[in-house]
Amino acid sequence: MSFGVHLRALIEERNLTQKELALQLNIAPSTLSSYVQNTREPDFETLKVFARYFDVSIDYLLDYHTGKSATQQEDELLRVFRSLSAEQKDICIEQCKVFLRMNQKEKTAVKLS
């Protein structure tokens, strides 16, 4: 995914408009729009502003995969998990455990058939 795709997703996750974000970050709306449309790229300082605002890494914004996780999905899951409250993290973990149990039941059912 490109920088613009990541930026658009982060804006949507926060239920912001581009105009609202531009105002909050003191960026011209037309400049922000060009970032989202991938017709322009931000400088290093602006990347830092976005990373700080959205609480993500610059690697995430630039779609740079460090190789520390197996897939980009794992990177995304970790990013989302880190943005949750402590209570939400506990709920998320419990929901994931439900998926594991469901998978185990399916594997057992396949072995028995």
Helices and strands as residue ranges (DSSP letters): H 3-13, H 18-25, H 29-36, H 44-54, H 58-61, H 72-82, H 86-112
